[in-house]
Amino acid sequence: MGVPFKTMSVLLSPKEQAYENSLEPDHEPLRILWGSEQPTRPTGYGVVSRELIKRLAARGHEVFVMGWEYNGEAIRHEEGWTLIHSGIQGQGSDHVNGEHNVLDYTLATIRPDVYFSLTDIWNTPHMVRSCNSQGVPHVAYLPIDGSPFSYQWKEVIGMTHTPLWMSKFGLQQFEEFVARYNSEGHAHESLRDPYLDRYTYEPTEVLYHGVDTELFKPVTQEQKIQWRAELGVPQWEFVFVSVGRNGNRKQQPRLLEAFRMMLDGMPEGERHKYGMIMHTGDPANSRGLGGWNLPLMVKELGLEGNVTFSDIDSNPIHGLTREQMAKLYQVGDCHVLATAGEGFGIPTIEAMACGLPVIVPDNSTARELVGGTTYSSKSLSRGILVKNDTFITGPTQGVKLSVVSIEDLAEQMTKMAGWSKKRKSMSKRARDWVVENCDWDLLTDKLEAILYEAKDKPHPHGNNTEVKA
């Protein structure tokens, strides 16, 4: 007698079984209103939204996307989701009349089961008010790229239906905040807030970002060399890759200074062997978005023969496709950043998926992505954590961000370039970790469960709308 059909699932891999389970009609499909960067943009949040919504749509859910700054007619995408008007600016906060905003009208028109936002917490007060006033559960997918979780966010997070964190670091910062400011917390009595009490017994969850590991994958050394030639990469023997939008938080000038210091420590005849490809969106900061004229800095530092840029402008028309981005990582030997903090770290996990060991400052999410807790080469996991010189408190939001040590960054870049066998072992661990933790299908399983739970859960504070702007 053959094997009973119901036992066949034991022959499936965990990933296959999770997908099979997702097909079982335990719930009616959801009607989801999604607020984020436009999914067709080649930005981090654009990619995250695109990967999740196309999978949700494929599972039968209706997904309407308020893509920031899109204000045209509704467009049905071939992947099954619909891009709709979000107002001129302000992520749906534009007032249509003196009382209601674009999001108010969209909620009333779409009548979603749940509203999902992917943006920073300081952009969400109007979302919380609009959703609570209409009784629509709001799942706020939030990045935390520094510490502490600011006290000024107390009211909005207290009234948010379902916070969802991008990292364990973000969750940790939030839990420390709750422990300090709930009604029994250790902050001064005048600062405590009973609206936070629910978080002392009501857990919040973490949802990582994902990677298409079939596209972002290691290649052979022969393929790497061939693609370098096809892409016009100079004949460097060791190639650093650095992917990060040209802006203050990414701290590219410190990276360039560290690279200059690394080269200065090498014999004159060896310097030409090392190069760096930088992908920054807008290298010259031609649109005035808070970055630097990086090509000019390269010239001033005497790095013209060692640094090249993969893009020319932040306009998405000039951006790289996902296939081109994968190839960008694949031609490199190591990914390096000087970032002051990350809400998650998409370039880091994309590089790791391609088998690149990574070098990042020891801040925010670095330890959970890279592994290891010290700077010693003996404790390496998937890359190297770099020391910080100090921390600074950013304006407006009061978040503390790090300033990486240029000297230690230069030292770790030098070590990485000289570690052939260690790089190979780090490469395998990096790839394995991403495959296990950053699979888009498994992440969609988790998100789907969170959305269903939010739909069926009454607001803990009765849809109170008292949230300050």
C-alpha positions in Angstrom: 0.0 0.0 0.0 1.3 3.5 -0.9 2.2 6.2 1.6 -1.0 8.0 2.8 -1.3 11.5 1.2 -1.5 13.3 4.5 2.0 12.1 5.5 3.6 13.3 2.3 4.6 16.6 3.9 7.5 14.9 5.7 9.2 14.7 2.3 9.1 18.4 1.8 11.8 20.9 2.8 10.9 23.4 5.6 10.6 26.1 3.0 8.3 24.0 0.7 6.2 22.9 3.7 5.7 26.6 4.8 4.6 27.4 1.3 2.2 24.4 1.2 0.7 25.6 4.5 0.3 29.1 3.2 -2.0 27.7 0.4 -4.5 26.2 2.9 -7.6 28.4 3.0 -7.7 29.0 6.8 -8.8 32.6 6.3 -10.6 34.8 3.8 -8.3 36.9 1.7 -7.4 40.3 3.2 -8.0 43.7 1.7 -4.8 45.5 2.5 -3.9 49.2 2.2 -0.2 49.6 2.0 1.7 52.9 2.6 5.4 53.0 1.6 7.9 54.2 -0.9 6.7 53.5 -4.5 7.4 49.7 -5.0 8.8 50.3 -8.5 11.6 52.5 -7.1 15.1 51.0 -6.8 15.4 52.0 -3.1 15.6 49.8 0.0 12.0 50.4 1.1 10.8 50.2 -2.5 12.4 46.8 -2.9 11.0 45.5 0.5 7.5 46.6 -0.4 7.7 45.1 -3.9 8.9 41.7 -2.7 6.2 41.5 0.0 3.2 42.9 -1.8 3.7 40.7 -4.9 3.7 37.6 -2.7 0.7 38.8 -0.8 -1.1 39.4 -4.1 -0.1 36.0 -5.4 -1.8 34.5 -2.3 -5.1 36.1 -3.2 -5.0 39.2 -1.0 -6.2 42.5 -2.5 -3.3 45.0 -2.0 -3.7 48.8 -2.7 -0.4 50.7 -2.4 -0.2 54.4 -1.6 3.2 54.9 -3.0 4.7 58.1 -1.6 4.6 61.0 -4.0 2.4 59.2 -6.5 -0.7 61.2 -7.4 -1.9 59.8 -10.7 -4.8 57.4 -11.5 -5.0 53.9 -10.1 -2.7 51.5 -11.9 -3.1 47.7 -11.7 0.3 46.1 -11.8 0.8 42.8 -13.6 2.0 41.3 -10.2 -1.6 41.7 -8.9 -1.3 44.8 -6.7 -2.7 48.3 -7.4 -0.8 51.6 -7.1 -3.1 54.5 -6.0 -3.0 58.2 -5.2 -1.1 59.2 -2.0 -1.3 63.0 -2.3 1.4 65.5 -3.3 3.6 65.0 -0.3 3.5 64.0 3.4 2.7 60.3 2.8 -1.1 60.8 2.7 -1.2 63.7 5.2 -2.2 66.4 2.7 -5.5 67.9 3.8 -8.2 67.7 1.2 -10.3 70.2 3.3 -9.8 71.8 6.7 -10.5 68.5 8.5 -9.7 65.4 6.5 -6.6 64.3 4.7 -5.8 62.0 1.8 -5.4 59.0 4.0 -8.8 59.6 5.6 -10.5 59.6 2.3 -8.6 56.6 1.0 -9.5 54.5 4.1 -13.1 55.4 3.6 -13.0 54.5 -0.1 -10.9 51.3 0.0 -12.3 50.1 3.4 -9.3 47.8 4.0 -9.1 45.1 6.7 -5.8 46.5 7.7 -3.4 49.4 6.9 0.3 48.6 6.7 2.9 51.4 6.7 6.7 51.1 6.1 8.3 54.4 7.2 10.0 56.1 10.1 7.9 56.6 13.2 8.0 60.4 13.0 6.0 60.1 9.7 3.2 58.1 11.3 1.1 60.4 13.7 -1.5 61.2 10.9 -1.6 57.5 10.1 -2.4 56.5 13.6 -5.1 59.2 13.9 -6.7 58.3 10.6 -6.7 54.6 11.2 -7.9 54.8 14.8 -10.7 57.3 13.9 -12.1 54.8 11.3 -11.4 51.6 13.3 -8.8 50.2 10.8 -6.0 48.2 12.4 -2.6 49.8 11.6 0.5 47.7 11.4 3.5 50.1 11.6 6.7 48.4 10.3 9.4 50.6 11.9 13.1 51.0 11.6 15.2 52.0 14.6 18.8 53.0 13.6 20.1 54.5 16.8 19.4 54.8 20.5 17.6 55.6 22.6 14.0 55.2 21.4 13.0 58.8 21.7 10.6 60.0 24.5 8.9 62.3 21.9 7.5 59.2 20.2 5.7 58.1 23.4 2.2 59.2 22.4 2.2 57.9 18.8 3.6 54.5 19.8 1.2 54.2 22.7 -1.7 54.7 20.3 -0.4 52.5 17.4 -2.4 49.4 17.0 0.4 47.0 16.1 4.1 48.0 16.0 6.4 45.7 14.0 10.2 46.0 14.2 12.7 45.5 11.4 15.4 44.2 13.8 16.1 42.7 17.2 18.0 45.9 17.9 14.9 47.9 17.3 12.8 45.7 19.5 15.5 45.9 22.3 15.5 49.7 22.2 11.7 49.7 22.4 11.6 47.3 25.3 14.0 49.5 27.2 11.9 52.5 26.4 8.7 50.7 27.7 10.5 49.6 30.9 11.5 53.2 31.5 8.2 55.0 30.8 5.3 52.6 31.6 3.2 53.5 34.6 5.4 51.4 36.9 8.7 52.3 35.1 11.8 53.8 36.6 11.5 57.2 34.9 10.3 60.1 36.9 6.6 59.8 37.7 5.7 62.8 35.6 7.1 61.1 32.5 5.3 57.8 32.8 2.4 56.8 30.6 -0.2 54.1 31.3 -0.8 53.8 27.5 2.5 52.0 27.4 1.5 49.4 30.0 0.1 47.0 27.4 3.6 46.5 26.0 4.8 45.1 29.3 2.6 41.9 28.7 1.8 42.2 25.0 4.8 41.2 22.9 5.7 42.9 19.6 7.4 41.1 16.8 10.4 41.4 14.5 10.2 40.9 10.7 13.5 41.0 8.9 14.0 42.2 5.4 14.7 39.5 2.8 16.8 38.8 -0.2 16.2 36.9 -3.5 18.8 34.3 -2.9 18.3 32.8 -6.4 19.4 36.1 -7.9 21.8 37.3 -5.2 24.2 34.4 -5.0 27.9 33.6 -5.1 29.7 33.2 -8.5 32.9 31.5 -9.4 36.2 33.5 -9.5 36.3 33.0 -13.2 32.8 34.5 -13.6 33.8 37.3 -11.3 36.9 38.2 -13.4 34.9 38.0 -16.7 32.1 40.3 -15.4 34.7 42.8 -14.1 36.1 43.0 -17.6 32.6 43.3 -19.2 31.7 46.1 -16.7 34.9 48.0 -17.3 36.2 47.6 -13.7 39.9 48.4 -13.6 42.2 45.5 -13.2 42.3 45.5 -9.4 43.3 42.3 -7.6 41.0 43.1 -4.7 37.7 45.0 -5.0 35.7 46.5 -2.2 32.1 47.3 -2.9 30.1 49.9 -0.9 26.4 50.4 -1.4 24.6 53.2 0.4 22.8 56.4 -0.6 24.9 59.5 -0.5 23.7 61.1 2.7 24.9 62.1 6.1 24.0 58.9 7.9 26.1 56.8 5.5 29.3 58.7 6.2 31.1 58.0 2.9 33.8 60.6 3.5 35.1 58.6 6.5 35.1 55.5 4.3 37.2 57.3 1.7 39.6 58.6 4.3 40.0 55.1 5.7 40.7 53.7 2.3 43.3 56.4 1.7 44.9 55.4 5.0 44.9 51.7 4.1 46.6 52.5 0.8 49.2 54.7 2.5 50.2 51.8 4.7 51.1 49.7 1.7 54.3 49.7 -0.4 54.1 52.1 -3.4 54.1 49.3 -5.9 51.1 47.5 -4.3 48.5 50.3 -4.1 47.2 49.9 -7.6 46.0 46.4 -6.8 43.2 47.6 -4.6 40.0 49.3 -5.6 36.5 50.3 -4.5 33.2 50.5 -6.4 30.8 52.9 -4.7 27.0 52.8 -5.4 25.6 55.9 -3.9 22.6 57.0 -5.9 23.9 60.5 -6.6 27.7 60.7 -6.1 28.0 64.4 -6.6 24.9 65.3 -4.5 23.6 67.2 -7.5 20.1 67.2 -6.1 21.1 68.6 -2.7 19.8 65.8 -0.6 22.3 66.2 2.3 25.3 64.3 0.9 28.7 65.2 -0.5 30.4 65.7 -3.8 32.1 62.4 -3.6 34.0 62.4 -6.9 35.6 65.7 -5.8 36.6 64.1 -2.5 38.1 61.1 -4.4 40.2 63.6 -6.4 41.3 65.5 -3.4 42.4 62.3 -1.6 44.3 61.1 -4.6 42.1 58.1 -5.1 41.1 58.5 -8.7 42.9 55.3 -9.7 41.4 53.3 -6.9 37.7 54.4 -6.7 34.9 54.3 -9.3 31.2 54.9 -9.1 28.4 52.7 -10.5 25.8 55.3 -10.9 25.4 59.0 -11.8 22.1 60.2 -10.4 19.3 59.4 -7.9 16.7 59.4 -10.6 15.2 55.9 -10.8 15.5 56.0 -14.6 19.3 55.9 -14.1 19.3 53.4 -11.3 20.4 49.8 -11.6 18.0 46.9 -12.1 17.9 44.1 -9.4 20.0 41.9 -11.8 22.6 44.7 -12.2 22.7 45.2 -8.4 23.4 41.5 -7.9 26.2 41.6 -10.4 27.6 44.7 -8.7 28.0 42.7 -5.5 29.2 39.6 -7.3 32.2 41.3 -8.9 33.5 42.4 -5.4 35.5 40.6 -2.8 34.2 42.4 0.3 31.4 44.8 1.2 32.3 47.8 3.4 30.3 50.6 5.0 31.0 53.5 7.4 27.4 54.0 8.3 26.3 55.7 11.5 23.4 53.3 12.0 20.9 51.2 10.1 17.3 50.4 10.6 18.1 47.0 9.1 20.9 46.9 6.5 19.7 45.7 3.1 23.0 46.2 1.3 24.7 44.1 4.0 22.5 41.1 3.6 22.5 41.4 -0.2 26.3 41.3 -0.1 26.2 38.4 2.3 23.8 36.5 0.0 26.4 36.9 -2.8 29.0 35.4 -0.5 30.8 38.6 0.3 32.2 39.0 3.9 31.2 42.4 5.2 32.9 45.2 7.2 30.5 47.5 9.2 30.7 49.8 12.2 29.7 48.2 15.5 26.3 49.9 15.8 22.6 49.4 15.6 21.8 46.1 13.7 25.4 45.2 12.8 25.9 42.5 15.5 22.8 40.6 14.7 23.6 40.6 10.9 27.3 40.1 11.0 27.7 38.1 14.2 30.5 38.3 16.7 30.9 40.6 19.7 34.5 41.6 19.6 37.0 43.1 17.1 39.4 40.2 17.4 40.0 38.1 14.2 39.6 35.0 16.4 35.9 35.6 16.9 34.9 36.4 13.3 31.6 35.2 12.1 30.3 36.7 8.8 32.5 39.8 8.7 34.2 42.4 10.9 32.8 44.9 13.3 34.7 48.2 13.4 35.2 50.3 16.5 33.5 53.7 16.8 35.3 56.9 17.8 32.3 58.4 19.5 28.5 58.9 19.3 26.6 62.0 18.3 23.0 62.9 19.0 21.2 63.8 15.7 18.9 66.9 15.4 15.1 66.8 15.7 14.6 63.2 16.7 17.3 63.0 19.4 18.7 59.6 18.2 22.3 58.8 19.1 24.3 57.7 16.0 27.9 56.5 15.9 31.0 58.0 14.3 33.2 55.2 13.0 37.0 55.1 13.8 38.8 55.9 10.5 41.9 54.3 11.9 40.2 51.0 12.9 38.2 50.9 9.6 41.5 51.2 7.6 43.1 48.5 9.8 40.1 46.1 9.3 40.0 46.7 5.5 43.7 45.9 5.4 43.2 42.7 7.3 40.3 41.6 5.1 42.2 42.1 1.9 45.0 39.9 3.3 42.8 37.1 4.6 42.2 34.6 1.7 41.2 31.5 3.7 39.3 33.4 6.4 37.4 35.3 3.7 36.2 32.0 2.2 34.9 30.7 5.6 33.2 34.0 6.3 31.7 33.9 2.8 30.0 30.6 3.4 28.7 31.6 6.9 27.4 34.8 5.4 25.5 33.1 2.7 24.2 30.4 5.0 22.8 32.9 7.5 21.0 34.9 4.9 19.4 31.8 3.3 18.2 30.7 6.8 17.0 34.1 8.0 16.1 36.3 5.0 13.9 34.2 2.7 11.1 36.3 1.3 8.6 33.5 1.2 9.0 32.6 4.8 9.0 36.3 5.8 5.7 36.7 3.9 4.3 33.7 5.9 5.1 35.6 9.1 3.7 38.9 7.8 0.5 37.3 6.7 0.0 35.9 10.1 0.6 39.3 11.7 -1.9 41.0 9.4 -4.6 38.4 10.2 -4.0 38.8 13.9 -4.2 42.6 13.6 -7.4 42.4 11.7 -9.1 40.3 14.4 -7.7 42.3 17.3 -9.6 45.2 18.8 -7.5 48.3 19.4 -6.1 48.1 23.0 -7.2 51.7 23.7 -10.5 51.7 21.9 -9.4 53.5 18.8 -8.5 56.7 20.7 -7.3 59.3 18.3 -5.5 61.7 20.7 -2.1 61.7 19.0 -0.2 64.9 18.6 1.2 65.8 15.2 
